[in-house]
């Protein structure tokens, strides 16, 4: 079977089966009351910035994700990313660090998921490379990690590994004792669950579950929404867009059931693409492109409160040398708020992640593929 035909059959099968259960309702962040809706009329103050510590003798890093933690946790949030000698290298592992509330500093980083361990704990298939961790906290306070893992082939042949925090280690409430066990490969394809990947943060639901954005990337590229219950059990999947060149969707809430998916564009259009659901993810429709450039690069969106959304994105049509932060009230019309990072034509500031914790907007992103940079922003009130 040719690669193109195989991709077509995969797409037809997986784009139409396993619809999401009815009536999923999004939930606003618990800290929404602390956010002013007049965000664009107020300045953002840089409260802190720098590089997250790296594991020793690790020269490359990419694709971070931020996980806000409960108010009674010693840390405000955790960061996860993949690191090693180079992207796709055999020594790449998933690293983690946490921002300590007591010291207001990042902890020493350590590897929490290793390639060989993932392979042994899985269905027996070998794992050659790891990447793109995405973290979520379930209703019992356990951290779930969704990690792209490949065997033979590149990223387009990846699968999504679902790992969960070991409960004995959870008692330590510290990244130094954090351990994960592999739950399963997500059952998304009848052909070895191949070519589904993750990148962006989940959208939380009122029932304690979440919607995990994911995407298919073999021959054609399209986004999907995966539904999980409060315990982290997979409950279904639906395709977000009918177009075949979109990936890495980021989800924004306009209301409990009205959501947008903003997507990376791998075509020559170089614009951020949009799809919308008005019934909590059961059905999606493509919308006109945003006027924002997209140089085939990941974006990160976050709804802070009703009518207040933020977006971290590369602002140039053909470069990742500028990373901007924009704000919107409806997810369709955006105003540039500030530049997060910029450099010359050879610079790269990419793969951002956003989180709200301790009355602050946190941003992490890849800095020249060598480190993970972070910034903490707060509102300047009159």
C-alpha positions in Angstrom: 0.0 0.0 0.0 1.5 3.4 -1.0 2.1 6.1 1.6 -0.5 8.4 0.1 -3.3 5.7 0.1 -2.4 4.6 3.6 -2.7 8.2 4.8 -6.0 8.7 3.1 -7.4 5.5 4.6 -6.2 6.6 8.1 -7.7 10.0 7.6 -11.0 8.7 6.5 -11.2 6.2 9.3 -10.1 8.5 12.1 -11.8 11.7 11.0 -15.3 10.2 11.3 -15.5 7.6 14.1 -15.8 7.8 17.9 -17.7 11.1 18.3 -17.3 12.9 21.6 -20.0 12.3 24.2 -22.7 14.9 24.3 -22.8 18.2 26.2 -19.2 18.8 27.2 -19.0 22.1 28.9 -15.8 24.2 29.2 -14.9 25.8 32.5 -13.3 29.2 33.1 -10.1 29.3 35.1 -10.6 29.4 38.8 -8.5 32.5 38.9 -10.6 34.4 36.4 -11.9 36.8 39.0 -8.4 38.1 39.5 -8.1 39.1 35.8 -9.3 42.5 34.5 -11.4 42.2 31.3 -9.9 45.5 30.2 -6.6 43.8 29.5 -5.7 45.8 26.4 -6.2 49.1 28.3 -3.6 48.2 30.9 0.1 47.6 30.7 1.7 44.3 31.4 4.6 44.5 33.8 7.5 42.0 33.4 7.9 40.6 36.9 10.5 38.0 36.0 12.3 36.3 33.1 15.2 34.0 32.4 16.1 30.4 31.4 14.7 27.4 33.2 17.5 25.2 34.5 18.6 22.3 32.3 19.7 18.9 33.3 23.5 18.7 33.3 25.4 18.2 30.0 22.3 18.7 28.0 22.8 21.2 25.1 19.4 21.1 23.3 15.9 21.7 24.5 12.5 22.2 22.7 8.7 22.2 23.1 7.9 23.2 26.7 4.5 23.0 28.3 3.4 24.7 31.5 1.1 23.1 34.2 -0.5 25.4 36.8 -0.6 23.8 40.3 -3.2 24.1 43.1 -2.9 27.0 45.6 -1.8 24.7 48.4 1.1 23.2 46.4 4.7 24.3 47.2 5.1 25.2 43.5 3.1 27.6 41.4 3.6 25.6 38.2 5.7 22.9 36.5 7.4 23.0 33.2 8.0 19.9 31.0 10.0 19.8 27.8 12.2 17.4 25.8 16.0 17.7 26.0 19.2 15.9 25.0 22.1 16.3 22.6 19.8 17.3 19.7 16.2 17.0 18.5 15.4 13.4 17.6 18.6 12.2 19.3 18.5 8.8 21.0 19.4 10.4 24.3 16.4 12.8 24.3 14.2 12.5 27.4 11.4 14.5 29.0 12.7 17.0 31.6 10.8 18.9 34.3 11.3 21.8 36.7 9.0 23.6 39.0 8.7 27.3 40.1 8.9 27.2 44.0 6.6 29.6 45.7 8.8 29.9 48.8 12.0 30.9 46.9 10.5 32.3 43.8 13.0 30.3 41.7 12.9 27.3 39.4 14.1 24.0 40.9 16.9 22.0 39.5 15.7 20.1 36.4 15.6 16.4 36.1 14.5 13.8 33.6 11.1 12.3 34.5 10.4 10.2 31.4 13.2 8.2 29.7 13.0 6.6 26.3 14.0 3.1 27.4 11.6 3.2 30.3 8.7 4.2 28.1 9.5 1.3 25.7 9.6 -1.3 28.4 6.3 -0.1 30.0 4.4 0.0 26.7 3.1 -2.7 24.6 6.6 -4.0 23.9 7.3 -1.8 20.8 10.5 0.1 20.8 10.7 3.8 21.3 13.4 5.7 19.3 12.6 9.3 20.2 10.4 11.4 22.5 9.0 14.8 22.2 6.2 17.3 22.7 5.1 16.6 26.3 1.6 18.0 27.3 0.6 18.0 31.0 -2.8 17.9 32.7 -3.9 17.6 36.3 -6.9 15.2 36.9 -9.7 15.5 39.5 -7.6 13.5 42.0 -4.6 15.8 41.6 -2.5 13.4 39.6 -0.4 14.7 36.7 -0.9 13.1 33.3 1.6 13.4 30.6 0.9 12.9 26.9 4.1 12.5 25.0 4.9 11.9 21.3 6.9 8.7 20.9 8.2 7.3 17.6 9.6 3.9 16.6 10.8 3.6 13.1 10.2 6.7 11.0 10.1 10.4 11.8 7.6 12.5 13.7 4.9 11.7 11.2 5.1 8.1 12.4 4.6 9.1 16.1 2.1 7.9 18.6 0.7 9.5 21.7 1.9 7.8 24.9 -0.3 8.4 28.0 1.6 8.4 31.2 0.3 9.1 34.7 2.0 10.2 37.9 2.8 7.3 40.3 0.6 7.9 43.3 3.3 7.1 45.9 5.5 9.7 44.3 2.6 12.2 44.4 2.9 12.4 48.1 6.2 14.1 47.8 4.7 17.0 45.9 8.1 17.8 44.4 9.7 17.4 41.0 12.6 15.6 42.6 10.3 12.6 43.5 8.1 12.8 40.4 7.6 9.4 38.7 5.4 8.3 35.9 3.9 5.0 34.7 2.8 4.4 31.2 -1.0 3.9 30.9 -1.3 3.1 27.2 -0.8 4.3 23.7 -3.9 6.2 22.8 -6.1 4.1 20.6 -6.5 6.5 17.7 -5.7 4.5 14.6 -6.3 0.9 13.4 -2.8 1.0 11.9 -0.7 0.8 15.0 -2.1 4.1 16.3 0.4 5.8 14.0 0.8 9.5 13.1 -1.2 11.2 15.9 0.8 13.8 17.9 0.1 16.4 20.6 1.6 19.8 21.3 -0.8 22.2 23.0 -2.5 22.4 26.4 -5.9 20.8 27.2 -9.2 22.7 27.6 -10.7 21.9 31.0 -14.3 20.7 31.3 -16.9 21.4 34.0 -17.1 17.6 34.8 -13.4 17.5 35.7 -12.4 16.0 32.4 -10.7 17.8 29.5 -10.4 18.1 25.7 -6.9 17.4 24.5 -6.0 19.0 21.1 -4.1 16.6 18.8 -3.3 16.3 15.1 -2.7 13.8 12.4 0.5 14.2 10.3 1.1 11.4 7.7 0.7 12.7 4.1 -2.1 15.0 5.1 -2.3 17.1 8.3 -5.5 17.8 10.2 -6.4 18.6 13.8 -8.6 16.5 16.2 -10.1 16.9 19.7 -9.7 14.1 22.2 -12.1 13.8 25.1 -11.0 12.5 28.5 -13.1 12.1 31.7 -12.2 13.3 35.2 -10.1 10.1 35.8 -8.1 10.6 32.6 -9.8 7.8 30.7 -10.1 8.4 26.9 -13.7 8.8 25.8 -13.7 9.8 22.1 -12.4 11.8 19.3 -13.7 14.2 16.6 -12.0 15.9 13.6 -11.8 19.7 13.9 -11.1 20.8 10.3 -11.7 19.4 6.9 -8.6 21.0 5.5 -5.5 18.9 5.0 -2.6 21.2 6.0 -3.4 22.2 9.6 -1.8 21.0 12.8 -1.1 21.8 16.4 -4.5 23.3 17.3 -4.8 25.5 20.4 -8.3 25.8 21.9 -10.0 29.0 23.2 -13.3 29.3 25.0 -15.8 32.0 24.0 -18.5 30.4 26.2 -19.1 27.1 27.8 -19.9 25.5 24.5 -18.6 28.0 21.9 -14.9 27.3 21.3 -12.3 28.2 18.7 -9.4 26.2 17.4 -6.5 28.3 16.2 -4.1 26.3 14.1 -0.6 26.2 12.6 -0.6 26.4 8.8 1.8 24.2 6.8 0.6 25.6 3.4 1.9 28.6 1.5 -0.8 30.9 2.9 1.2 31.6 6.1 -1.8 32.6 8.1 -3.3 31.3 11.4 -6.3 29.1 10.6 -9.5 29.0 12.6 -12.3 26.5 13.2 -15.3 26.9 15.5 -17.7 24.7 17.5 -20.9 26.0 19.1 -21.9 22.7 20.8 -18.9 21.8 23.0 -16.8 20.1 20.3 -19.4 17.7 18.8 -19.2 19.5 15.4 -16.7 22.0 14.0 -16.8 24.4 11.0 -13.9 26.1 9.3 -13.8 29.9 9.5 -11.9 32.5 7.4 -8.2 32.9 8.2 -7.0 35.3 10.9 -5.0 38.3 9.5 -2.1 37.1 11.7 1.0 35.6 10.0 2.1 32.0 10.7 5.5 30.8 9.4 4.5 27.1 9.8 5.1 27.5 13.6 3.4 26.5 16.8 1.1 29.0 18.6 -0.3 29.0 22.1 -3.7 30.5 23.1 -5.3 30.9 26.5 -8.7 32.2 27.7 -8.2 34.0 31.0 -11.8 35.1 31.6 -15.0 35.7 29.5 -14.1 38.1 26.7 -10.3 38.0 27.4 -7.9 35.8 25.4 -4.2 35.9 24.9 -2.1 34.4 22.1 1.7 33.9 21.8 2.7 33.6 18.2 5.5 34.2 15.7 4.5 37.4 14.0 6.6 37.3 10.8 5.4 35.3 7.7 8.7 33.4 7.1 10.7 33.5 10.4 10.6 32.5 14.0 12.8 35.4 15.0 9.9 37.4 16.6 7.6 36.1 19.2 4.6 38.4 20.1 1.8 38.4 22.6 -1.6 39.5 21.4 -5.0 40.0 23.1 -8.6 39.6 21.9 -12.1 39.7 23.2 -13.6 37.3 20.7 -10.7 35.2 19.4 -11.0 36.5 15.9 -9.8 40.1 16.2 -6.4 40.4 17.8 -4.3 43.4 19.0 -0.5 43.1 19.5 0.2 43.7 23.2 4.0 43.3 23.3 7.0 41.5 21.9 8.1 38.6 24.1 11.4 38.0 22.2 13.0 39.1 19.0 16.4 38.7 17.2 18.1 38.7 13.8 17.1 36.4 10.9 19.0 33.5 12.4 17.2 33.7 15.8 14.5 31.3 16.9 12.0 31.8 19.7 9.3 29.2 19.1 6.8 26.7 20.5 5.3 28.9 23.2 3.2 27.7 26.1 0.9 29.9 28.3 -0.5 29.5 31.8 -2.2 31.5 34.5 -0.9 31.0 38.1 -0.4 33.2 41.2 -2.2 36.2 39.6 0.3 36.2 36.7 0.5 35.2 33.1 3.4 32.8 32.5 5.0 32.2 29.1 7.6 29.6 28.2 9.2 29.1 24.8 12.2 27.5 23.0 15.2 29.8 22.9 17.4 28.9 19.9 16.8 25.2 20.5 19.3 25.3 23.3 17.2 26.2 26.3 13.7 27.0 27.6 13.1 30.6 28.3 10.3 31.9 30.6 8.6 35.2 31.5 6.2 36.2 34.2 3.8 39.1 33.4 1.4 40.9 35.8 -1.2 43.6 35.2 -0.3 47.2 36.1 -3.5 48.5 37.6 -4.4 52.2 38.0 
